[in-house]
Amino acid sequence: MQVLSGDARRAVFAPLHDGALRSEAVVRRVGSAIALGLLGDGEQLPSENDLATMLNVSTVTLRDALAELRALGLVETRRGRGGGSFVRLRDAALAGLADARLAELGTADLRELGDVHGAVVAAAAGLAASRASVREVARLRDVVDRLAKEATSPGQRRADGRFYVELAACAQSVRLTMQEMDLHLELGQLPWPPAAEPRLLEVVVASHRAVVDAVEARDAVRARELAAGHVDTRTAWSVALHLRRLRGARPDAGAREPAG
C-alpha cells in the first residue's frame, strides 16, 4: 500500500503540461486528488515554492490557485509556526467542481477519455489475471467490500477509484499504475452516477466483483472483456448525464450498467 501511496503522490504533484490554463489546472488537479482520496482531509501540502516547482508553475499562478481553493473551502492556510496550506474535505465543493468539469467537456471529450480509460483498465485486468498473487487478489476484494459498505457518495467515489488503482497494481506494472492514476486525476472531477441513482452502486459492486472473480480464475480474456465493458457503460452514463444537463432535464432512472 505504501508503494501505491508514493505513486499516487507522484501523479498528484507531477508537472502540468505546457499550454494548460495553469491556475485552473492546479485547482482541478488538487480537487481531483481530494475527491479520490489521494490527498487526505487535514493533510499538509508542500510549501508554495516546492509545490510551484513540482507542478512547473510560477508562484504567482500557484497563489492564485490556492486562493481559489481556499474560496471553495478545499484548502485552509495557517500562518506562523506550524503553518502552511492544509487539505479540507468539503463534499459540496467537490460536487460543484464535478458539475463544472462535466459542463466543460463535450461528448467527444468524454468518449475519448472513456476510450483511453477502457484500454488501460482492460490491459490491467488481463495482466492481473496472469500475474496477481493471492494476497493481491484478496486486497482487491477488500477494496470492493469497502465500496459496498460505504454510505457516502464521496467515500464511494474514493473506493471506486482505489479499485482501479489496485487493479493496475495487480498487473505488477508501475507505468500502468501511474497511467491509471493520471486518468483518475481527470476522471475524478466527473459526477459519481450512484449519487443521482443509488441503485447503481449495487451494479458497480457486482461488476467489480465479476472482474476480481475472473482475475482469481486466471481468465485473462474474460477479465479484459468485463473491465472494458464496465468502463464503456460508465462512459455512456457520463455522456447521457452531460446531454441531459444540456437540455436542462433531471436525470432519469433509465441508465443501466451490466453486472458482468
SENUMAR-127218 format. One line per 4 residues: number of its first residue (from 1); their letters; for each residue x, z, y of N, C-alpha, C. Coordinates in steps of 0.1 Angstrom, whole numbers, padded with zeros to 4 digits. Each point is the difference from the previous one (the first is absolute). Layout:
<rs>
NUM) A) X/Z/Y/X/Z/Y/X/Z/Y  ...
</rs>
This chain:
<rs>
1) MQVL) 0008/0000/-0012/-0008/0000/0012/0009/0000/0013  0011/0007/-0001/0009/0000/0012/0005/-0014/0003  0003/-0008/-0010/0005/-0013/0002/-0010/-0008/0008  -0013/0001/-0005/-0010/-0008/0007/-0002/0005/0014
5) SGDA) 0002/0013/0002/-0002/0005/0014/0011/-0006/0009  0012/-0001/-0006/0011/-0007/0008/-0003/-0014/0003  -0005/-0007/-0010/-0004/-0014/0002/-0011/-0001/0011  -0009/0008/-0001/-0011/0000/0010/0005/0002/0014
9) RRAV) 0009/0010/0001/0006/0003/0013/0007/-0012/0006  0008/-0007/-0009/0007/-0012/0005/-0010/-0011/0004  -0011/-0001/-0007/-0010/-0010/0004/-0007/0003/0013  -0003/0013/0002/-0006/0004/0012/0008/-0002/0013
13) FAPL) 0013/0003/-0002/0009/-0001/0012/0009/-0012/0000  -0004/-0010/-0008/0008/-0013/0000/-0001/-0007/0013  0010/-0008/0004/-0001/-0007/0013/-0012/-0009/0001  -0006/-0001/0012/-0012/-0009/0002/0006/-0014/0002
17) HDGA) -0009/-0010/-0004/0004/-0014/0001/0001/-0004/0014  0009/-0009/0003/0001/-0006/0014/-0013/-0007/0003  -0004/0000/0012/-0012/-0007/0004/-0013/0009/-0001  0001/0011/-0006/-0012/0009/-0001/-0003/0006/0013
21) LRSE) -0013/0003/0002/-0004/0007/0012/0005/0015/-0003  0011/0003/0005/0008/0012/-0005/-0008/0013/0001  -0005/0003/0012/-0007/0013/0001/-0012/0001/-0009  -0008/-0011/-0001/-0011/0000/-0009/0004/0000/-0015
25) AVVR) 0012/-0006/-0002/0005/0000/-0014/0004/0014/-0004  0006/0007/0009/0005/0014/-0003/-0013/0009/-0003  -0010/-0002/0008/-0012/0008/-0002/-0006/-0003/-0013  -0001/-0013/-0004/-0006/-0004/-0012/0009/0005/-0012
29) RVGS) 0013/-0001/0001/0009/0004/-0011/-0002/0015/-0002  0000/0008/0010/-0001/0015/-0002/-0014/0003/-0004  -0010/-0006/0006/-0014/0002/-0004/-0003/-0003/-0015  0006/-0011/-0005/-0002/-0004/-0014/0007/0011/-0009
33) AIAL) 0012/0004/0004/0008/0009/-0008/-0008/0014/-0001  -0006/0004/0011/-0008/0012/0000/-0012/-0002/-0009  -0007/-0011/0001/-0012/-0003/-0008/0003/0000/-0015  0012/-0005/-0004/0003/-0001/-0014/0007/0013/-0005
37) GLLG) 0002/0010/0009/0007/0012/-0004/0015/-0001/-0001  0006/-0011/0005/0014/-0002/-0001/0007/0009/0011  -0008/0004/0010/0004/0010/0010/-0011/0011/-0001  0005/0012/-0002/-0010/0011/-0002/-0004/0007/0012
41) DGEQ) -0011/0007/0000/-0005/0008/0011/0010/0010/0004  0004/0001/0012/0010/0010/0005/0014/-0004/-0002  0003/-0012/-0006/0014/-0005/-0002/0006/-0004/0014  0012/0004/0001/0007/-0003/0013/0006/-0014/-0001
45) LPSE) -0002/-0008/0010/0006/-0014/0001/0015/0001/0004  0008/-0010/-0003/0013/0000/0006/0000/0001/0015  0012/0003/0006/0001/0001/0014/-0003/-0014/0006  -0004/0000/0013/-0003/-0013/0006/0011/-0010/-0001
49) NDLA) 0012/0004/0002/0012/-0009/0000/0001/-0005/-0015  0000/0009/-0009/0002/-0004/-0014/-0012/-0009/-0005  -0012/0003/0004/-0012/-0008/-0004/0001/-0014/0006  0004/-0001/0013/0001/-0013/0006/0010/-0008/-0007
53) TMLN) 0011/0006/-0004/0011/-0008/-0007/-0005/-0005/-0013  -0007/0009/-0008/-0005/-0003/-0013/-0010/-0012/0001  -0009/0000/0010/-0010/-0010/0001/0005/-0012/0008  0012/0000/0005/0005/-0011/0008/-0008/-0003/0012
57) VSTV) -0004/0011/0007/-0007/-0002/0013/0007/0008/0011  -0004/-0003/0012/0006/0008/0011/-0006/0014/0001  0007/0009/0006/-0006/0013/0002/-0013/0000/0009  0000/-0010/0009/-0012/-0001/0009/-0012/-0004/-0009
61) TLRD) 0002/-0010/-0009/-0010/-0005/-0009/-0005/0012/-0009  0010/0007/-0005/-0004/0011/-0009/-0008/0011/0007  0004/0003/0013/-0007/0010/0007/-0014/-0004/0003  -0002/-0013/0003/-0014/-0006/0002/-0008/0002/-0013
65) ALAE) 0006/-0003/-0011/-0007/0002/-0013/-0004/0014/-0003  0010/0009/0003/-0003/0014/-0003/-0011/0006/0010  0000/-0006/0012/-0010/0004/0009/-0014/-0004/-0005  -0001/-0012/-0006/-0013/-0005/-0005/-0003/0009/-0013
69) LRAL) 0009/0003/-0008/-0002/0008/-0012/-0005/0014/0004  0006/0005/0011/-0004/0013/0005/-0015/-0001/0005  -0003/-0011/0007/-0014/-0001/0005/-0010/-0001/-0011  0004/-0006/-0011/-0008/-0001/-0012/-0001/0013/-0008
73) GLVE) 0009/0009/0003/0000/0013/-0007/0008/0000/-0013  0008/-0011/-0002/0007/-0001/-0013/0014/0005/0001  0005/0003/0012/0013/0006/0003/-0001/0011/0010  0007/0011/-0002/0000/0010/0010/0015/0002/0003
77) TRRG) 0003/0001/0013/0014/0002/0005/0001/0013/0006  0010/0008/-0005/0003/0013/0005/0014/0000/0007  0001/0007/0011/0012/0001/0008/0008/0013/-0004  0012/0000/0004/0008/0012/-0002/0006/0001/-0014
81) RGGG) 0006/0012/-0003/0007/0002/-0013/-0011/-0001/-0011  0004/-0008/-0010/-0009/-0002/-0011/-0010/-0011/0003  0002/-0007/0011/-0010/-0010/0004/0002/-0013/-0006  -0007/-0010/0004/0000/-0013/-0006/-0014/-0006/-0002
85) SFVR) -0001/-0011/-0006/-0013/-0006/-0003/-0004/0002/-0014  -0012/0005/-0002/-0005/0004/-0013/-0013/-0008/-0004  -0001/-0003/-0012/-0012/-0008/-0005/-0012/0009/0000  -0012/-0006/0004/-0012/0007/-0001/-0010/-0009/-0007
89) LRDA) -0006/0005/-0011/-0009/-0008/-0008/-0015/0002/0006  -0004/-0011/0006/-0014/0000/0006/-0008/-0012/-0006  -0009/0003/-0008/-0008/-0010/-0007/-0007/-0010/0009  -0006/0005/0011/-0007/-0008/0009/0009/-0011/0007
93) ALAG) 0012/0005/0004/0010/-0009/0006/0004/-0011/-0010  0003/0004/-0012/0004/-0010/-0011/-0011/-0010/-0002  -0013/0005/0000/-0011/-0009/-0003/-0001/-0010/0012  0003/0004/0012/0000/-0009/0012/0011/-0010/-0001
97) LADA) 0012/0004/-0005/0010/-0010/-0002/-0003/-0010/-0010  -0006/0004/-0011/-0004/-0009/-0011/-0010/-0010/0005  -0010/0005/0008/-0010/-0010/0005/0006/-0010/0010  0010/0005/0008/0006/-0009/0010/0009/-0010/-0008
101) RLAE) 0007/0004/-0010/0008/-0009/-0008/-0009/-0011/-0007  -0011/0004/-0005/-0009/-0009/-0007/-0005/-0011/0010  -0003/0005/0013/-0005/-0009/0010/0011/-0010/0004  0013/0004/0000/0011/-0009/0004/0002/-0011/-0010
105) LGTA) -0002/0002/-0013/0003/-0009/-0010/-0011/-0010/-0003  0003/-0013/-0002/-0010/-0010/-0004/-0001/0000/-0015  -0010/-0007/-0005/-0002/-0001/-0014/0012/-0006/-0007  0007/-0010/0006/0012/-0006/-0006/0011/0010/-0001
109) DLRE) 0001/0009/0010/0011/0010/0000/-0003/0010/-0012  -0013/0004/-0001/-0004/0009/-0011/0003/-0006/-0013  -0004/-0012/-0002/0002/-0007/-0013/0015/-0001/-0003  0008/-0003/0010/0014/-0002/-0002/0007/0013/-0004
113) LGDV) -0004/0011/0007/0005/0013/-0004/-0004/0004/-0014  -0012/-0004/-0003/-0005/0003/-0014/0007/-0008/-0010  0003/-0013/0003/0008/-0008/-0010/0013/0006/-0003  0007/0004/0011/0014/0006/-0002/-0001/0013/-0008
117) HGAV) -0010/0009/0004/-0001/0012/-0007/-0004/-0002/-0014  -0009/-0009/-0003/-0003/-0003/-0014/0011/-0004/-0008  0009/-0009/0006/0012/-0004/-0008/0010/0011/-0003  0001/0009/0010/0010/0011/-0002/-0006/0010/-0010
121) VAAA) -0013/0003/0001/-0006/0009/-0010/0000/-0005/-0014  -0003/-0013/-0001/0000/-0006/-0013/0014/0000/-0007  0010/-0003/0008/0014/0001/-0005/0004/0014/-0004  -0004/0009/0009/0003/0015/-0003/-0007/0004/-0013
125) AGLA) -0013/-0004/-0002/-0007/0004/-0012/0006/-0006/-0012  0003/-0013/0000/0006/-0006/-0011/0013/0006/-0004  0009/0003/0009/0013/0006/-0003/-0002/0014/-0004  -0009/0007/0006/-0003/0014/-0005/-0004/0001/-0014
129) ASRA) -0008/-0010/-0005/-0004/0000/-0014/0012/-0002/-0009  0011/-0006/0005/0012/-0002/-0009/0010/0012/0002  -0001/0006/0011/0011/0009/0004/-0003/0015/0001  -0013/0003/0003/-0004/0014/0004/0003/0010/-0012
133) SVRE) 0005/0011/0004/0002/0011/-0010/-0013/0007/-0002  -0001/0008/-0010/-0011/0009/-0003/-0003/0009/0012  0011/0005/0006/-0001/0009/0011/-0006/-0007/0012  0004/-0012/0002/-0004/-0008/0012/-0015/-0004/-0002
137) VARL) -0004/-0003/-0012/-0014/-0003/-0002/-0009/0012/0003  0005/0012/-0005/-0007/0012/0002/-0001/0003/0015  0010/-0002/0008/0000/0002/0014/-0010/-0010/0007  -0001/-0012/-0005/-0010/-0010/0005/-0014/0005/-0002
141) RDVV) -0002/0005/-0012/-0014/0006/-0004/-0003/0012/0009  0010/0008/0003/-0002/0011/0009/-0005/-0004/0014  0006/-0011/0005/-0004/-0005/0013/-0014/-0004/0000  -0004/-0007/-0011/-0014/-0005/-0001/-0010/0012/-0001
145) DRLA) 0004/0010/-0007/-0008/0012/-0002/-0002/0007/0014  0011/0001/0008/-0001/0006/0013/-0009/-0008/0009  0000/-0014/-0001/-0008/-0008/0007/-0015/0002/-0003  -0003/0002/-0013/-0014/0002/-0005/-0005/0013/0006
149) KEAT) 0008/0010/0001/-0004/0014/0005/0000/0001/0015  0006/-0009/0007/0002/0002/0014/-0014/-0002/0007  -0003/0009/0009/-0014/0000/0006/0000/-0007/0014  0011/-0001/0006/0000/-0006/0014/0005/-0014/0000
153) SPGQ) -0005/-0008/0009/0005/-0014/0001/0014/-0002/0003  0006/0008/0009/0015/-0001/0002/0008/0003/-0012  -0005/0011/-0007/0007/0004/-0012/-0001/-0011/-0011  -0011/-0006/-0001/-0002/-0011/-0010/0009/-0012/0004
157) RRAD) 0001/-0003/0012/0008/-0011/0005/0015/0003/-0004  0004/0012/0003/0014/0003/-0003/0003/0000/-0015  -0009/0005/-0008/0002/0000/-0015/0000/-0014/-0005  -0009/-0009/0006/-0001/-0014/-0004/0013/-0007/0003
161) GRFY) 0006/0002/0012/0012/-0006/0004/0012/0005/-0009  -0001/0013/-0004/0011/0005/-0008/-0001/-0006/-0014  -0012/-0004/-0005/-0001/-0006/-0013/0008/-0013/0000  -0001/-0008/0010/0007/-0013/0001/0015/0002/0000
165) VELA) 0004/0010/0008/0014/0003/0001/0006/0005/-0013  -0008/0009/-0007/0005/0005/-0013/0000/-0012/-0010  -0010/-0009/0000/0000/-0011/-0009/0013/-0009/0002  0004/-0002/0012/0012/-0008/0003/0012/0008/-0005
169) ACAQ) 0000/0013/0001/0011/0009/-0004/0001/-0001/-0016  -0012/-0001/-0006/0000/-0001/-0015/0007/-0013/-0005  0000/-0010/0009/0007/-0013/-0003/0015/0002/0001  0004/0012/0005/0015/0003/0001/0007/-0011/0008
173) SVRL) -0006/-0004/0011/0006/-0009/0009/-0001/0006/0015  0012/0003/0005/0000/0006/0014/-0005/-0010/0010  0003/-0013/-0002/-0004/-0010/0010/-0015/-0002/0000  -0006/0000/-0012/-0015/-0001/-0002/-0007/0012/0006
177) TMQE) 0006/0012/-0002/-0006/0012/0006/0001/-0001/0015  0011/-0004/0006/0001/-0001/0014/-0010/-0010/0006  -0002/-0012/-0007/-0009/-0010/0004/-0014/0005/0000  -0004/0008/-0010/-0013/0006/-0001/-0002/0010/0012
181) MDLH) 0010/0008/0003/-0002/0009/0012/-0001/-0008/0013  0008/-0011/0001/-0001/-0008/0012/-0014/-0005/0002  -0006/-0005/-0011/-0013/-0006/0001/-0010/0011/0004  0001/0012/-0006/-0009/0011/0003/0001/0004/0015
185) LELG) 0011/-0002/0006/0002/0004/0014/-0009/-0010/0008  -0003/-0012/-0005/-0009/-0009/0007/-0015/0003/-0005  -0001/0001/-0013/-0014/0002/-0006/-0005/0013/0003  0008/0010/0003/-0005/0014/0002/-0008/0001/0012
189) QLPW) 0000/-0010/0009/-0009/0000/0012/-0014/-0005/-0003  -0002/-0006/-0011/-0013/-0006/-0003/-0010/0011/-0005  -0013/-0001/0003/-0009/0010/-0004/0000/0002/-0015  -0004/0012/-0005/0000/0003/-0014/-0015/-0002/-0004
193) PPAA) -0002/-0010/-0009/-0014/-0004/-0003/-0009/0012/-0005  0005/0009/-0009/-0009/0011/-0004/-0005/0009/0011  0007/-0001/0011/-0005/0009/0012/-0014/-0005/0004  -0003/-0013/-0001/-0013/-0005/0003/-0009/0000/-0012
197) EPRL) 0006/-0002/-0012/-0008/-0001/-0012/0006/0009/-0011  -0003/0013/0000/0006/0010/-0008/0000/-0004/-0015  -0010/-0007/-0005/0000/-0003/-0014/0011/-0009/-0004  0007/-0006/0009/0011/-0009/-0003/0012/0008/-0005
201) LEVV) 0001/0013/0004/0011/0007/-0005/0001/0001/-0015  -0011/0001/-0007/0000/0000/-0014/0005/-0013/-0006  -0004/-0011/0007/0005/-0013/-0004/0015/-0002/0002  0005/0005/0011/0014/-0001/0002/0008/0008/-0010
205) VASH) -0005/0012/-0003/0007/0009/-0010/-0001/-0007/-0014  -0011/-0005/-0004/-0001/-0007/-0013/0010/-0012/0000  0001/-0007/0011/0009/-0012/0000/0015/0005/-0002  0003/0011/0007/0014/0005/-0001/0002/0005/-0014
209) RAVV) -0009/0007/-0006/0001/0005/-0014/0003/-0011/-0010  -0008/-0011/0002/0002/-0012/-0009/0014/-0006/0001  0006/0000/0012/0013/-0005/0002/0010/0010/-0007  -0002/0013/0001/0009/0009/-0006/-0001/-0001/-0015
213) DAVE) -0012/-0002/-0005/-0002/-0002/-0015/0008/-0012/-0005  -0001/-0011/0008/0008/-0012/-0004/0015/0002/0000  0004/0008/0010/0015/0003/0001/0004/0008/-0012  -0008/0010/-0003/0003/0009/-0011/0000/-0008/-0013
217) ARDA) -0009/-0010/-0002/-0001/-0008/-0012/0011/-0010/0000  0008/-0001/0010/0011/-0011/0001/-0006/-0014/0000  -0012/-0001/0006/-0007/-0013/0001/0003/-0005/0014  0011/-0007/0002/0004/-0005/0013/-0010/-0010/0005
221) VRAR) -0005/-0009/-0008/-0009/-0010/0005/-0013/0006/0005  -0006/0009/-0007/-0012/0007/0004/0003/0009/0013  0011/0006/0000/0003/0009/0012/0001/-0009/0012  0007/-0011/-0001/0001/-0009/0012/-0014/-0005/0004
225) ELAA) -0008/-0005/-0009/-0013/-0005/0003/-0009/0010/0006  0000/0012/-0005/-0009/0011/0005/0005/0004/0015  0013/0001/0001/0005/0005/0013/-0003/-0011/0011  0003/-0013/-0004/-0003/-0011/0010/-0015/-0001/0003
229) GHVD) -0008/0001/-0010/-0015/-0001/0002/-0005/0011/0009  0006/0012/-0001/-0004/0012/0008/0003/-0003/0015  0012/-0005/0002/0004/-0003/0014/-0008/-0011/0006  -0003/-0011/-0008/-0008/-0011/0004/-0014/0005/0005
233) TRTA) -0006/0010/-0007/-0013/0005/0004/0001/0008/0012  0010/0008/0001/0002/0008/0012/0002/-0009/0012  0007/-0011/-0001/0001/-0010/0011/-0013/-0005/0004  -0009/-0003/-0010/-0013/-0005/0002/-0008/0010/0008
237) WSVA) 0002/0013/-0003/-0007/0011/0007/0004/-0001/0015  0013/-0001/0002/0005/0001/0014/-0006/-0012/0008  0000/-0012/-0006/-0005/-0012/0006/-0014/0001/0003  -0008/0005/-0010/-0014/0002/0002/-0003/0010/0012
241) LHLR) 0007/0011/0000/-0002/0010/0010/0004/-0006/0014  0011/-0007/0000/0004/-0007/0013/-0012/-0009/0005  -0005/-0008/-0009/-0011/-0009/0004/-0012/0007/0004  -0004/0011/-0007/-0012/0008/0004/0002/0006/0014
245) RLRG) 0012/0005/0002/0002/0006/0013/0000/-0010/0012  0005/-0012/-0003/-0001/-0011/0010/-0015/-0003/0003  -0008/0001/-0010/-0014/-0003/0002/-0008/0012/0006  0007/0011/0000/-0006/0012/0006/-0010/0007/-0010
249) ARPD) 0002/-0003/-0013/-0010/0005/-0010/0006/0012/-0006  -0008/0009/-0005/0004/0012/-0008/0005/-0005/-0014  0010/0007/-0006/0004/-0004/-0013/-0011/0001/-0010  -0002/-0010/-0009/-0010/0001/-0010/0006/0007/-0012
253) AGAR) -0008/0001/-0010/0004/0007/-0012/0003/-0009/-0012  0003/-0013/0004/0001/-0010/-0011/0014/-0002/-0004  0010/0006/0006/0014/-0003/-0004/0002/0006/-0013  0007/-0007/-0009/0003/0005/-0013/0014/-0003/-0004
257) EPAG) 0006/0008/-0008/0013/-0002/-0006/0000/0001/-0015  0006/-0009/-0007/0000/0002/-0014/0009/0012/-0005  -0005/0007/-0010/0007/0012/-0004/0011/-0004/-0010  0001/-0013/-0003/0011/-0004/-0009/-0004/0001/-0014
</rs>
